[in-house]
């Protein structure tokens, strides 16, 4: 059930993100970041999508932690990853706070902080979870490699700030989430059939 929460959160956020882009009208991902949708014409759609995604993904990460068990000191990595994932999900939900025109500077500062926590935290927990998956023989190497690619992309984005790289980073995050959920559901089905 928890995997379905994560799947629903990701799908709903994608739908609302696309709807915000369409509603915005002149949006161009080559020059405008994902975050800029929070201040555009489709800001309400953007907000709804991120609030739902942040809320629904928390049970998924708690379940993911329980499915990954490492021995010894390495086991702390999955616990840290889960804590960071929960904080990141809360920040993702808070990204959805609709800006108040009376406080543009305060909102901009708040949005930047939540953006940094959500993107930075997401990259860290994906890195940690990917590392634990690399050590767990039931996972194939695709997901850990995807996690590494996502971290490298974050590095490029941090140095360049290009909007298109933020979009690539966002897409990689979604692909990692979907891949992890599909793999986890398949593993669960195989375990039940045995």
PyMOL commands that set and color helices and strands:
alter all, ss='L'
color gray80, all
select helices_A, chain A and resi 2-24+35-39+43-67+72-95+101-135+141-160+163-193
alter helices_A, ss='H'
color red, helices_A
deselect
rebuild
show_as cartoon
